[in-house]
Amino acid sequence: MVGVSPRRVGGMLTVAQAYQTDALYNENVNLKYVYTTTNGSAITRMMCMVVGYIKTFYHLITRPIDIVHIHMAEKGSTFRKGGIAKISKSLFHKQVIIHLHAGPFMSWFKSCSVSKQNKIIKIFNSADKVIVLGHYWKIELGEIIDSNKLIVIHNGVPCSENNSYNPNSRNIVYFGVMTKAKGIYDLIDAIELIDTSLPRDTKVILCGNDLEGNIEEVIAKKKLTSRFILAGWVSGEDKEKVFSNAMIDVLPSYFEGLSMTILEGMAHGIPVITTNISTMPELLGKDGILVAPGDVKHLSEELLRLNGDSTSRARMSESEFKRVREMFSQRCMIDKTLELYESLLKRS
C-alpha cells in the first residue's frame, strides 16, 4: 500500500491508518505500507519521494506482492504515485488499485494542458480498478476513466454501538486544515454575523493546522478572540474530549472527496452543517443541513437556528448516527476492500 507520511495529517492518512490498524484487514492481508510524501522543505519532500520509490521497488522485487493499492490525490500526487502505478503494472505485472481521494480532481484535470491530460489518463488506464469515494465521483470520473474500472467504496470510520451525543453540549466544532478552500474564513465571517445572538458560553473550537498562518490575526481583527478556541491538530483522547462537548459539527468546504471529519462527527451523533458539494449530499442524506459554499449568510442562519433548536439537534443526531453505522462504518469499508482484493486475485 502506497500512501502518505504520518506527518501528513488529513483524510487520506486517516483512511490509510484505518487499513493499517484494522484487525480483520490484517488477518487477511500481509500489508507493506510505504509513503512517498511528507511535510517539510522541498528537499525533505524530494528525499521522501526517492526513499518511497526505493522501498516500493524493493518490495516488488523481493516479496510476493499480489496487489499494489495506491492512495492518490490531484496535482503532484497524481504524477508521483502514477509512476508507481504504471511501473507496477507494466514491469512487475501486479494488480493495481488507485484509491482516489481528491476533492477538486476534475477541476484540476480540466485546467491541465491536453498533453498533461493524456498523461493523467494513461496513469488511470494502468490501474485495474479505481476506487472512488461516492457515486458522485463515479459519474464525474466516468468522463475520463473506463466506467468498468470504477468502484465506489465510501470512506469508513469506527462506530460504537450507542450514540454518544451530549444533548447539553454547547460548542461548535470545526475539524480540518485551516485554508480558504475548507471555508474557514466563511465560518469566521458567519460567526461574526451572529456573535451577539449566540450564548456567551458557546465556543467555536477550530481543530486543525493553520496552513495559511493568519487565522488568529483574522479572528482578532474581528474582535472574536473570546469566541474562538484554536486547538491545533487534535487526536486520540484530546479529540474525543472535543467531540464530547460538541453541539454542532461544521465544515463549510469548497472541495471534498468524502470528508472523514464529517463522518467522525456523525459517528459521535453530532449534528452536521456542511456544503452541498460532491459527495456531501450522499453522505448526509435527506436530514442533513447543506448550504452553498461561500453563502456566509445562510451558514450563519443555520448555525443560529440549530443552536436554538434542541429538538432538531436530537432528531439529526439519531438520523446521522444511524446512517453512518449502516453506510459509512470502517467495517463496511474494510469488507468492500477485501471483496475487491479477492475479485482481482481471481483474475490474476
Residue pairs with C-beta under 8 A, 6 or more apart in sequence:
1 16
1 19
1 20
1 31
1 32
1 33
1 34
1 68
1 69
1 70
1 71
2 33
2 34
2 35
2 36
2 52
2 56
2 68
2 69
2 70
2 71
2 81
2 84
3 12
3 13
3 16
3 33
3 34
3 35
3 70
3 71
4 10
4 12
4 13
4 16
4 35
4 36
4 37
4 38
4 71
5 13
5 35
5 37
5 38
5 39
5 48
6 13
6 17
6 35
7 38
7 39
7 40
8 35
8 37
8 38
8 39
9 177
9 209
9 233
10 177
11 101
11 155
11 257
11 258
11 259
11 260
11 261
12 71
12 73
12 101
14 260
15 71
15 99
15 101
15 155
15 260
15 333
16 33
16 71
18 156
18 157
18 158
18 330
18 333
18 334
19 25
19 31
19 334
19 337
20 26
20 31
20 33
22 330
22 334
24 331
24 334
24 335
24 338
25 31
25 334
25 337
25 338
28 338
28 341
29 338
29 341
32 59
32 63
32 65
34 52
34 55
34 56
34 59
35 48
35 52
36 48
36 49
36 52
36 53
36 56
36 80
36 81
36 84
37 45
37 48
37 49
37 52
37 76
37 77
37 80
38 44
38 45
38 48
39 45
40 48
49 80
53 83
53 84
56 68
56 84
56 88
57 87
59 65
60 68
60 88
60 92
60 94
65 92
65 94
66 94
66 95
66 341
66 344
66 345
66 348
67 94
67 95
67 96
67 97
67 341
67 344
67 345
68 84
68 85
68 88
68 94
68 95
68 96
68 97
69 97
69 99
70 81
70 84
70 85
70 96
70 97
70 98
70 99
70 127
71 81
71 99
71 101
72 78
72 81
72 82
72 98
72 99
72 100
72 101
72 102
73 100
73 101
73 102
73 105
74 102
74 104
74 105
74 108
74 109
75 108
77 102
78 102
78 120
78 123
79 119
79 123
81 98
82 119
82 120
82 123
82 126
85 96
85 98
85 123
85 126
85 127
86 122
86 123
86 126
88 94
88 96
88 126
89 96
89 126
89 127
89 128
90 126
95 128
95 344
95 345
95 347
95 348
96 126
96 127
96 128
96 129
97 127
97 128
97 129
97 130
97 131
97 340
97 344
98 123
98 124
98 127
98 129
98 130
98 131
99 130
99 131
99 153
100 130
100 131
100 132
100 133
100 137
100 141
100 257
101 133
101 257
102 108
102 257
103 253
103 255
103 256
103 257
103 277
103 278
104 181
104 255
105 140
105 141
105 257
106 140
106 141
106 143
107 255
109 117
109 120
109 144
112 120
117 144
120 144
121 144
121 145
124 130
124 144
124 145
124 149
125 145
125 146
127 149
128 149
128 344
128 347
129 149
129 150
129 151
129 340
129 344
130 141
130 145
130 149
130 150
130 151
131 151
131 152
131 153
131 337
131 340
132 138
132 141
132 150
132 151
132 152
132 153
133 152
133 153
133 154
133 155
133 257
133 258
133 279
134 152
134 154
134 258
134 278
134 279
134 282
134 283
135 152
135 279
135 282
136 278
136 279
136 282
137 152
137 257
137 278
137 279
138 147
138 150
138 152
141 150
142 150
151 340
153 333
153 336
153 337
153 340
154 258
154 283
154 327
154 328
154 332
154 333
155 257
155 258
155 260
155 263
155 328
155 333
156 263
156 328
156 329
156 330
156 331
156 332
156 333
156 334
157 260
157 263
157 264
157 267
157 324
157 328
157 329
157 330
158 267
158 329
158 330
159 267
159 324
159 325
159 329
159 330
159 331
160 267
163 268
163 269
163 317
163 318
163 321
164 243
164 244
164 268
164 269
165 268
165 269
165 270
165 317
165 321
166 244
166 245
166 246
167 310
167 313
167 314
167 317
169 244
169 245
169 246
169 247
170 199
170 201
170 202
170 203
170 245
170 247
171 202
171 203
171 204
171 205
171 242
171 245
171 246
171 247
172 191
172 202
172 203
172 204
172 205
172 246
172 247
172 248
172 250
172 303
172 307
173 204
173 205
173 207
173 242
173 243
173 246
173 248
173 249
173 250
173 265
173 270
174 184
174 187
174 204
174 205
174 206
174 207
174 208
174 249
174 250
174 251
175 207
175 208
175 249
175 251
175 261
175 264
175 265
176 182
176 184
176 207
176 208
176 251
176 253
176 259
176 261
177 208
177 209
177 211
178 184
178 206
178 208
178 209
178 210
178 211
178 212
178 215
179 211
179 212
180 212
180 254
181 253
181 254
181 255
182 208
182 251
182 252
182 253
182 254
183 251
183 252
183 253
183 254
183 275
183 293
183 294
184 206
184 215
184 252
185 218
186 252
186 293
186 294
186 296
186 299
187 204
187 250
187 252
187 299
188 215
188 218
188 219
188 222
188 224
188 228
189 296
189 300
190 252
190 296
190 297
190 299
190 300
190 303
191 198
191 204
191 224
191 227
191 228
191 300
191 303
192 222
192 224
193 296
193 297
193 300
194 300
194 303
194 304
195 224
195 227
197 304
198 227
198 304
198 307
199 307
202 227
202 247
202 307
203 227
203 228
203 229
204 227
204 228
204 229
205 228
205 229
205 231
205 242
205 246
206 215
206 228
206 229
206 230
206 231
207 231
207 232
207 233
207 234
207 239
207 242
208 232
208 233
209 232
209 233
210 216
210 230
215 230
216 230
219 225
219 227
219 228
219 230
231 238
231 242
234 242
243 264
243 265
243 268
243 270
246 265
246 268
246 270
247 270
247 271
247 307
247 313
248 270
248 271
248 272
248 273
248 303
248 306
248 307
248 313
249 261
249 262
249 265
249 266
249 270
249 271
249 272
249 273
250 272
250 273
250 274
250 299
250 303
251 259
251 261
251 262
251 272
251 273
251 274
251 275
252 273
252 274
252 275
252 291
252 293
252 299
253 259
253 274
253 275
253 277
253 293
254 275
254 277
254 293
254 294
255 277
255 278
256 275
256 277
256 278
256 279
256 280
257 278
257 279
258 278
258 279
258 283
259 274
259 280
259 283
262 272
262 274
262 280
262 283
262 284
263 283
263 324
263 328
265 272
266 272
266 283
266 284
266 320
266 321
266 323
266 324
266 328
267 321
267 324
267 325
267 329
268 321
269 317
269 318
269 320
269 321
270 317
270 320
271 289
271 306
271 312
271 313
271 316
271 317
271 320
272 284
272 288
272 289
272 316
272 320
273 289
273 290
273 291
273 299
273 302
273 303
273 306
274 280
274 284
274 288
274 289
274 290
274 291
275 290
275 291
275 292
275 293
276 290
276 291
276 292
276 293
277 293
280 288
280 290
281 288
281 290
283 328
284 290
284 320
284 323
285 319
285 323
287 315
287 316
287 319
287 320
287 323
288 316
288 320
289 302
289 306
289 316
291 298
291 299
291 302
292 298
305 312
306 312
306 313
306 316
